Amino acid sequence: MHGAGGKVLGRGLADAGFVAVRVYRHDGGPLDDAWLFGVLDRAAALRDVVVAPDTTGYRLVHGEADGLPGVRIDWWDHHAVIVLDTEAARPLVDGVVRWLVERRAPRSVRLCYRLDPRDEARRAQAGDALDPTWLVGHPPRSDVAVRENGIVYQVRIGGAPDVGLYADLRDVRRWFAPMMAGRRVLNTFAFTGAFSVASLVGGAAEAVSVDLSEESLDRAEANVVANGIDPVRHTALCDDTFRVLDRFRRTGETFDAIVLDPPAFSRTNDGDVWSAKRDWPRLVAAALRVLAPAGLLLAVSNQGELSPRNYRGLVEEGFRKAGREGREILWATQGPDFPSSTTFPEGRYLKVGCWSV
Ligand SMILES: C[S@@+](CC[C@H](N)C(=O)[O-])C[C@H]1O[C@@H](n2cnc3c(N)ncnc32)[C@H](O)[C@@H]1O
């Protein structure tokens, strides 16, 4: 890439989507192994510092924050999953695999894609090429047990890029769990139950996981058992969060802590549509109506396009709607293995707030 007067601006890979060029170097040098190994060694050195020894599932490379736009690598106990945001980054993959094999000796390396939903034309064009590919080894025959601060979670390497554990919330779980000792926790949009399991390990008397997906709840129950927790302390409810919250309000059931971690968009079996942008205040208000006095509300948004200021505003609107006052006791973002660059602060996509009532 050259600027006016022939000045070298950098070296990158041309992309056909809404990003024209993914810039990897700012000095015009080649995108060879010597450069790539340097970039990957630096990313790995950061994880050696910030990831605790009893944590075996984490993000090894986080896109542009680690100098590799469009490339993410997750490490799940000796299984590496490379996730590309764009086919344009494909020329880097062989070098990444050479580095993984040389430096980390993975049992398997899988390549998959997560294209931006706005790039619909390209998604349609790419078709089968987007199916996951095994570049080293074979798909593990069963779920892989990873540890997070000593707690066991089972991840499914061969399925969707979301293997079943959102490692970016690890530090939030570690902060939250010990406060749950002796308390009743309601974990909505629970997915594979990570917050429920962490709370139960932290001593929660009971955790209730709510999700629309029966399969995810089965996995939540498996995670409970994998940690030697008495399954009677965990209840899985396959239902819509709003319906469950409304039912608890009518029956007068309350919880000492409620976790809200909804997706950006979803549709229930009854055809109701949840849209994070529109429905956050309604969700917060519904949760507050079943939160016990001195209870904690933990609310998570992973929507990068929602600014922290606007997100906080939506939550505060929910408090007003419910006629309750809250005190913010935590404001956090993703963990340190999901860094954001000083030149790209928008990369701080995760917003986590915790309020006491
Ligand atoms: C972002 S994930 C939640 C991640 C989870 N909190 C964790 O820490 O692993 C969103 C989950 O919400 C579930 N979901 C979507 N719409 C729902 C609804 N209306 N009611 C209950 N669960 C829903 C999905 O099935 C999915 O498992």
The ligand as an ORCA input file, in Angstrom:
! r2SCAN-3c Opt
* xyz 0 1
  C     -25.426    -14.723     24.651
  S     -26.022    -16.356     24.982
  C     -25.906    -16.296     26.728
  C     -24.552    -16.680     27.269
  C     -24.563    -17.116     28.708
  N     -25.076    -16.095     29.592
  C     -23.173    -17.546     29.164
  O     -22.577    -16.850     29.992
  O     -22.695    -18.573     28.678
  C     -27.733    -16.202     24.627
  C     -28.635    -17.400     25.011
  O     -29.960    -16.897     25.101
  C     -30.871    -17.912     24.679
  N     -32.124    -17.223     24.367
  C     -32.404    -16.441     23.295
  N     -33.639    -15.898     23.419
  C     -34.136    -16.322     24.610
  C     -35.356    -16.077     25.300
  N     -36.278    -15.280     24.814
  N     -35.503    -16.663     26.508
  C     -34.572    -17.485     27.024
  N     -33.389    -17.751     26.408
  C     -33.173    -17.176     25.214
  C     -30.165    -18.590     23.537
  O     -30.676    -19.897     23.361
  C     -28.702    -18.558     24.026
  O     -28.370    -19.753     24.697
*
